[in-house]
Amino acid sequence: MVRLLAADGADPEHARLRVRALMGLATATFEQQGLDPAVGYLDQAAAAASELGDRELGVICHSQRATLYGRSGNIGEALREIQLAARHLDTLPARDRSVVLLNYGNILMHSGDLPGAVDRFGRSADIAAEHGLHREAFMSRSNQGYAAYLAGDLPQALALLDEAAAVEADASGAVVRLDRARVLIEAGLLDEALAVLEDAAGLAVGEPQQQVLGEIEVELARVLLLLGRPREAHGYASRARSRFRRRHAPVWTARAELILGQVELLTGRDPQRVLRTAERLTARFETAEAPLRAEHRLIAAEAAWMAGEVEAARAHLAQVERIRKRLSLRGQLQVAKLQANLALVDGREAAARRILGGAAKVLLNGQSGSNSTDLRSAVTVYAVPLARLHVEMNRDRGARALFEATEKWRAFGRRLQPVRPPDDPELADLLTRMRELREGLRYEPVGPGRESLVRQEYDLRREVRARDWVLSRGEGGSREFSYRDMRAALAREDADLISLVGHKGRLLVMGVVGGRAIVREVADEDQVSDHANRARADLDAAGRHELGVFQDSVTGSLRSTMARLDELILRPLGVGSRRLVIVPHRRTHTLPWGMAPSLRGVPVTVSVSATDWTGRVSDPGTRDGRAPVVRALAGPAVARADEEVGEVAAIWPGGVAIDSDTTRVAHLRDALGEADVVHVAAHGDHNQQNPMFASVRLTGGPMYIYDLQHSGVGAAHVVLSSCEVGRSTVRPGDESLGLSAGLLALGAQCVVAGLCRVPDDVAASTMRDYHAALAAGAASDEAMARAAEQGPLLASAFQVSGAGWRMPR
């Protein structure tokens, strides 16, 4: 086309079309061949525009040149060119104004001016929306979301990316997925980011977009490295480096090389070689944008530290600290870890503790930006190295120091006061569709129809989670309790507390037993993990009716395994004479502690952290001393559910039972908002891969924790006489997710729930005995210990979580 238009140079309109065609050719050439040949076409376009005396085309040439310089990493030249274009912005038609502002935002974003970038992208999107320019509206809003992510506002970033995705535009699906994946990585949602990136890679190959594909490969390498899969990360980073070298894109080549350096450090390769490479890249790209310079310096500092070159590490880190506030949350935590290590080398332990304390506040602020339990728990993955360092520093400094070091990083999300987001019709509609689809799956036979429903359910789950992430920002304050507060609470409750933590492959137990502080190294972590896995498998098997003659063998194995864990962890501590609070290690989170011989008949409460337990008993969830309001609800297809809820309601004065034919999600949601004690006898399900979709089955479909995000949980005590819903999926930082954990996070004081399938007759009799003891004045842990001791082994599969609840006197 360019040649055809050049042949008719006398026609001014054809000449203008030729300039536009040259600019389009420049972009296509950049994607396939790199910067230099693309700039050649732009030079021709600019010269032709000058001959025509067309200021509008000249402005667009500056904007296009700025974009290509920016994408190649030459930010200085990009800024100069875009500023030339912006001087004449008002002379342009709407589409070109939107494009110039879009390009301006991109360059400001890469230069580190994030507020400026958000502003330019927003103005571009508004112009595009006003004039019906769908492609430009999509691209601008998408980039605005990415800039918000870089600024650390993850909920806003996800909201803007969702807004962009709703625009019907002929735009690159690979690019919008890449942006979303970057936000998910920053949020710590690594599995989700990996799935989005793999989808984006397939689209980029089909479109085809070599530059975008290389960027996707860099992010795939990054997320695989964070997931602990360095070999796969190395493969993607190597392919990206080769792709960028062929395209003569040195900045992106350097980014790929940085990932390769991180892989080598993680796998124990020669840190000296990594350091030299990082220093070479640092010197070469000293004028690159701030985030890239920071990445170079951070990897150089890390490599220098590992190589024993302390002064080199200090020098590189000093350069990063100048722009620390512009780093992502992940980068800020990485800086803190290096600073603390350097302070320890200097013998400044107090300074190292202050640094780690400051990093914990940074993490807490990062979590408080969202109400989403999912987001709050995911981001703690980046704090794990700091937690390990803090434990190492305090390993031999006594129970108090070790307690404070461990608690500083444990279950961060529970410290934030629950904040109720506004009612959201879109989320409610998504959940209604999920319920309908889930009920349809119950009756759909195996075949193509069922496979289609399963795919639809998967897509709906993604939509529900995405909506939850962006609903509103958190504003609740955090709860902080000291070691002294915990000791005082234990004295008031006449209880012991043990907290399990891993350290260099060994399991440590710390806490207060019989009024005395203890720190013990009890066992090998892997050994405990093996026994815990065996107990978990036996527990799951023991709840199945179809075992028949193998039932005794399975329960015998379960008793034997719990006895072995008792010998390793509990018996050396001398626990069992008083009430006990257990803060489990992540590998022991769903053990049936009541089945341990030392704890038979002992009141036991399991809590995610000592801080969380202390806060709950310091602010008990009883209401003004009056008789508690009790609601008991039954779900369908449970043989004795109606009988069970009737008996439970009859135990309590004024108790109300709702039968299985009546109970809907709305009834349970209302009960959780209005009653003091809520009992649910229904089938339940814990989804290990998607724990936020753990549910209880009611008439009309399941209830998920997402159903309660707006209303919250006002009930102080919730009893789930349901299969498996006491289980949880534990993320790094001991962040537990599941139905029981979700109820506690949304405001419940205490939750009792089953860790496995429990036969209907065992559940009904155990719950009757439990409520009778509770109504007589026993605390929840005491009532459960009595009920379980009177019943068969699986009666001990019910676990008390959070803190004890007692009927007000």
C-alpha positions, -999 to 999 in steps of 0.1 A, spaced: 0 0 0 28 24 8 43 19 -27 9 24 -43 3 56 -24 38 69 -31 32 66 -68 4 91 -66 22 117 -45 5 146 -62 -28 139 -44 -26 154 -8 -52 129 6 -32 100 -8 0 115 8 -17 117 42 -29 81 38 7 71 30 19 88 63 -7 68 82 4 36 64 40 42 72 31 46 109 12 14 108 41 -4 91 64 9 118 43 -7 145 41 -40 127 78 -39 120 86 -32 157 66 -63 167 85 -86 143 120 -70 139 126 -45 167 132 -8 171 157 3 145 139 -7 113 106 6 128 121 40 135 132 41 98 96 40 87 87 67 113 114 89 99 98 86 64 64 94 79 76 125 98 94 138 67 63 133 45 41 150 72 65 180 73 64 184 35 26 184 37 26 210 64 2 188 84 7 195 121 -18 168 131 2 141 114 34 155 128 20 153 163 9 117 158 44 108 145 59 121 177 34 101 197 41 69 178 79 74 181 75 80 218 56 47 221 82 26 204 111 42 224 91 35 256 85 -1 247 122 -5 240 132 10 273 146 43 262 124 64 285 143 96 281 137 98 244 101 86 248 94 115 273 109 140 250 88 129 220 55 126 239 59 160 254 64 174 219 31 157 209 12 169 240 19 206 232 -6 204 203 -31 180 219 -61 203 214 -56 204 176 -63 167 173 -96 149 166 -110 128 195 -94 94 184 -59 109 181 -63 128 214 -72 96 231 -42 78 216 -17 105 225 -29 105 261 -28 67 261 8 68 249 17 95 274 3 74 302 24 44 292 56 65 292 49 81 325 41 47 339 74 33 329 92 64 341 77 59 376 52 88 376 23 66 385 -2 94 395 5 111 362 0 78 343 -33 71 361 -45 107 352 -35 104 315 -51 70 311 -83 81 327 -85 112 305 -79 90 274 -106 65 285 -131 93 291 -125 109 257 -128 75 240 -160 66 259 -176 99 251 -170 94 214 -178 57 211 -141 47 205 -143 12 219 -108 0 212 -92 31 227 -115 30 257 -106 -6 263 -68 0 261 -69 31 282 -90 16 310 -69 -15 310 -36 5 312 -52 26 340 -58 -5 359 -22 -16 354 -9 17 366 -31 15 397 -16 -19 404 19 -5 402 8 22 426 -2 -6 451 -40 -1 448 -49 -37 440 -87 -35 444 -88 -4 422 -66 -21 396 -88 -52 394 -119 -30 392 -105 -10 363 -93 -42 345 -128 -56 349 -142 -24 335 -119 -27 305 -129 -63 299 -165 -53 297 -158 -30 268 -166 -46 235 -135 -39 215 -113 -55 188 -83 -54 210 -56 -79 220 -69 -104 245 -33 -114 253 -24 -79 265 -54 -76 289 -47 -110 303 -10 -101 307 -19 -70 327 -44 -89 349 -18 -116 356 7 -90 367 -19 -77 392 -26 -112 404 11 -119 409 14 -88 430 -16 -99 451 1 -132 457 -26 -151 438 0 -172 420 -20 -202 408 -46 -178 393 -19 -158 376 -3 -189 361 -36 -199 346 -42 -165 331 -7 -163 317 -10 -197 300 -42 -185 284 -25 -153 273 4 -172 258 -20 -192 236 -36 -160 223 -3 -143 217 9 -171 195 -23 -170 175 -24 -132 170 8 -133 166 26 -109 189 63 -116 195 69 -88 219 38 -96 240 46 -133 239 81 -126 253 66 -104 281 42 -132 289 71 -157 291 90 -134 315 59 -133 338 55 -170 335 91 -175 346 85 -151 375 54 -168 388 69 -203 384 99 -192 404 76 -179 432 57 -212 431 90 -231 437 93 -245 402 127 -232 391 134 -256 363 102 -245 344 110 -209 352 144 -213 337 129 -226 305 105 -197 300 131 -171 309 156 -186 284 130 -186 256 121 -150 264 158 -139 264 163 -155 230 131 -139 216 141 -104 228 177 -108 215 163 -116 180 142 -85 183 171 -63 194 152 -54 226 180 -50 252 159 -39 281 135 -68 279 165 -91 273 179 -78 306 146 -85 324 147 -121 312 184 -124 324 173 -111 358 149 -140 361 176 -164 351 198 -150 378 171 -154 404 167 -190 393 204 -196 397 204 -181 432 174 -202 443 190 -234 430 223 -227 447 244 -218 416 275 -197 419 263 -164 434 295 -147 422 286 -153 386 250 -140 392 265 -109 409 287 -101 380 259 -104 355 236 -82 377 263 -56 380 269 -56 343 232 -51 337 231 -24 363 259 -4 347 243 -9 312 208 3 321 215 29 347 193 53 328 164 29 324 131 34 343 132 32 381 115 -2 385 140 -19 362 169 -2 379 155 -14 412 152 -50 400 188 -49 388 200 -36 421 180 -60 442 192 -91 424 228 -77 426 224 -71 464 209 -105 469 237 -122 450 264 -101 468 249 -111 501 249 -148 492 285 -145 479 296 -130 512 304 -96 496 287 -75 523 299 -41 512 288 -47 477 254 -58 489 252 -27 510 261 -4 481 235 -19 458 208 -18 484 216 19 491 207 27 455 174 8 458 164 26 490 163 59 471 132 48 453 118 24 479 84 40 481 79 34 444 85 -3 447 58 -29 448 48 -45 481 69 -76 471 99 -53 464 96 -34 497 96 -67 517 126 -79 498 145 -47 506 135 -51 543 149 -87 544 183 -75 530 184 -45 553 177 -67 583 205 -92 573 230 -64 569 220 -49 603 227 -83 619 261 -85 602 269 -52 619 257 -66 652 227 -42 653 200 -67 664 177 -39 677 179 -22 643 171 -55 625 140 -60 647 129 -24 640 133 -31 602 112 -63 604 86 -45 625 83 -18 599 80 -45 572 52 -61 591 33 -28 591 39 -25 553 23 -59 549 -6 -50 571 -12 -18 552 -11 -39 520 -37 -62 533 -60 -35 546 -65 -22 511 -92 -48 505 -121 -64 523 -115 -97 504 -104 -125 527 -90 -141 496 -67 -112 487 -57 -105 523 -45 -141 528 -28 -144 495 -4 -115 497 14 -129 528 33 -153 505 59 -125 501 65 -122 539 75 -158 544 113 -151 541 110 -123 567 91 -146 591 118 -172 588 145 -146 595 126 -133 625 123 -168 640 160 -174 634 169 -142 652 149 -152 683 153 -190 684 174 -189 715 161 -158 732 133 -174 752 96 -180 749 86 -144 749 109 -133 721 101 -164 700 64 -158 706 66 -122 695 86 -130 664 62 -158 653 30 -139 660 42 -108 641 38 -127 608 10 -152 616 -25 -150 602 -23 -113 593 -57 -113 577 -74 -121 611 -59 -90 627 -80 -67 605 -115 -59 618 -141 -71 593 -156 -44 572 -189 -50 554 -188 -40 518 -220 -26 502 -246 -50 490 -237 -60 454 -264 -72 430 -238 -85 406 -222 -108 431 -257 -119 443 -266 -128 407 -234 -147 402 -240 -168 433 -276 -175 424 -264 -188 390 -238 -209 407 -264 -225 430 -286 -233 401 -257 -248 382 -245 -268 412 -280 -283 416 -281 -291 379 -248 -310 382 -263 -332 409 -287 -348 384 -267 -345 352 -253 -379 340 -217 -383 329 -212 -371 294 -208 -339 272 -237 -322 290 -220 -326 324 -187 -315 310 -203 -283 297 -218 -276 332 -185 -282 349 -168 -257 326 -196 -232 333 -191 -236 370 -154 -230 367 -160 -198 348 -186 -187 373 -161 -193 402 -136 -171 385 -162 -144 381 -173 -146 417 -137 -143 430 -129 -114 407 -160 -96 419 -151 -102 455 -116 -88 450 -129 -54 438 -161 -49 458 -147 -23 482 -116 -13 501 -109 -22 537 -111 5 563 -111 -16 595 -84 -11 621 -61 -39 633 -60 -57 666 -27 -60 683 -20 -80 715 12 -85 733 28 -115 750 17 -100 784 -19 -98 770 -18 -134 760 -5 -145 795 -32 -125 812 -59 -140 790 -46 -176 797 -47 -169 835 -83 -156 833 -94 -186 812 -74 -211 834 -59 -225 801 -26 -235 786 -15 -226 751 10 -242 727 20 -228 694 38 -249 667 63 -234 643 88 -248 618 125 -239 620 152 -254 598 134 -286 593 125 -291 630 92 -285 647 93 -261 677 66 -258 703 64 -227 724 38 -214 748 26 -214 784 18 -247 802 9 -247 839 17 -210 841 53 -216 829 67 -205 795 82 -232 774 102 -236 742 108 -272 730 122 -287 698 100 -318 695 104 -335 662 114 -335 625 90 -315 604 88 -341 577 82 -368 602 53 -349 617 40 -342 582 40 -379 573 21 -388 604 -3 -359 599 -10 -370 563 -16 -406 574 -40 -394 601 -58 -372 576 -62 -401 552 -75 -424 580 -99 -398 592 -114 -393 557 -117 -431 553 -132 -436 588 -162 -414 580 -173 -435 550 -202 -460 555 -190 -483 528 -158 -496 546 -177 -525 561 -153 -551 576 -124 -526 571 -139 -501 595 -120 -514 626 -88 -516 607 -91 -479 596 -101 -466 630 -73 -486 646 -48 -470 622 -62 -436 631 -59 -442 668 -23 -455 664 -12 -425 643 -27 -400 667 -10 -418 695 23 -415 677 17 -377 672 8 -375 708 42 -390 718 61 -367 695 43 -334 703 20 -334 733 32 -358 759 67 -342 763 49 -309 772 28 -323 800 -4 -309 787 -39 -324 794 -46 -313 830 -62 -280 819 -80 -264 790 -57 -261 760 -54 -237 731 -35 -251 701 -20 -229 674 -11 -255 648 17 -256 623 5 -255 587 12 -292 583 -10 -301 613 -39 -276 607 -67 -302 603 -56 -328 628 -84 -342 651 -65 -331 682 -93 -345 705 -83 -380 694 -48 -377 709 -47 -399 741 -33 -370 761 -63 -349 752 -91 -373 756 -118 -355 776 -97 -323 776 -113 -290 764 -94 -280 733 -97 -249 711 -78 -245 678 -68 -210 668 -49 -196 638 -27 -175 661 -23 -166 698 -31 -130 688 -64 -140 673 -74 -161 703 -64 -134 728 -85 -109 709 -115 -131 709 -115 -139 746 -107 -102 754 -138 -92 736 -163 -121 741 -192 -122 717 -221 -123 742 -249 -97 741 -260 -77 771 -265 -107 795 -299 -118 781 -308 -153 772 -292 -162 738 -313 -163 707 -309 -197 691 -317 -209 656 -313 -245 643 -316 -251 606 -317 -284 587 -304 -292 552 -318 -318 527 -309 -354 523 -295 -358 559 -313 -387 575 -317 -372 610 -313 -335 603 -349 -325 611 -348 -346 643 -314 -331 652 -324 -294 648 -357 -301 667 -338 -315 697 -313 -287 696 -340 -260 695 -359 -277 724 -328 -276 746 -327 -238 745 -355 -216 758 -371 -199 728 -350 -219 704 -364 -220 668 -360 -249 644 -363 -246 606 -368 -279 588 -351 -292 557 -380 -285 534 -379 -248 543 -343 -238 548 -329 -216 520 -298 -194 519 -318 -164 530 -329 -182 562 -294 -191 571 -280 -156 563 -307 -140 584 -300 -164 613 -263 -156 612 -271 -119 613 -297 -120 641 -292 -149 664 -265 -155 691 -262 -193 685 -268 -209 650 -268 -246 645 -268 -261 610 -273 -298 603 -266 -302 566 -242 -318 542 -211 -297 537 -182 -296 513 -146 -283 516 -131 -274 483 -93 -279 487 -83 -261 455 -109 -233 459 -115 -230 497 -135 -199 494 -162 -221 478 -165 -244 507 -203 -247 513 -232 -262 532 -260 -276 511 -295 -262 517 -328 -266 499 -324 -248 466 -286 -250 465 -254 -244 486 -245 -214 507 -209 -201 502 -189 -177 524 -194 -151 496 -231 -150 504 -222 -134 537 -198 -107 526 -224 -80 528 -244 -91 558 -214 -104 579 -218 -127 608 -234 -114 639 -239 -147 656 -213 -152 684 -214 -190 681 -219 -211 650 -222 -249 650 -218 -267 617 -229 -303 621 -218 -308 585 -193 -330 568 -158 -316 562 -165 -279 566 -142 -277 596 -113 -283 572 -92 -255 558 -67 -248 531 -36 -232 546 -17 -206 526 18 -193 534 18 -172 566 -6 -197 582 -36 -180 565 -64 -206 566 -93 -205 542 -126 -225 543 -161 -221 556 -153 -223 593 -123 -199 588 -145 -176 568 -172 -174 594 -146 -165 620 -131 -138 597 -166 -123 592 -173 -118 629 -182 -151 646 -166 -156 680 -165 -194 680 -172 -221 653 -177 -258 659 -174 -279 627 -166 -314 615 -132 -322 601 -145 -352 581 -177 -370 572 -195 -380 604 -223 -406 604 -257 -390 609 -265 -409 641 -231 -399 656 -235 -363 646 -270 -361 660 -262 -377 694 -230 -357 698 -247 -324 690 -275 -331 714 -251 -337 742 -230 -307 732 -259 -283 733 -272 -297 766 -238 -290 782 -236 -256 766 -271 -246 778 -262 -258 813 -234 -231 813 -203 -250 800 -179 -232 777 -179 -245 741 -145 -264 745 -157 -280 777 -191 -289 762 -174 -305 732 -149 -324 753 -178 -339 774 -199 -348 743 -170 -364 725 -158 -384 755 -193 -400 758 -194 -409 721 -175 -431 696 -141 -420 681 -156 -399 653 -174 -377 678 -139 -362 683 -139 -351 647 -158 -320 657 -134 -291 664 -138 -259 683 -122 -230 665 -116 -194 673 -122 -190 710 -145 -205 736 -181 -193 739 -202 -195 770 -238 -187 777 -240 -154 796 -249 -158 832 
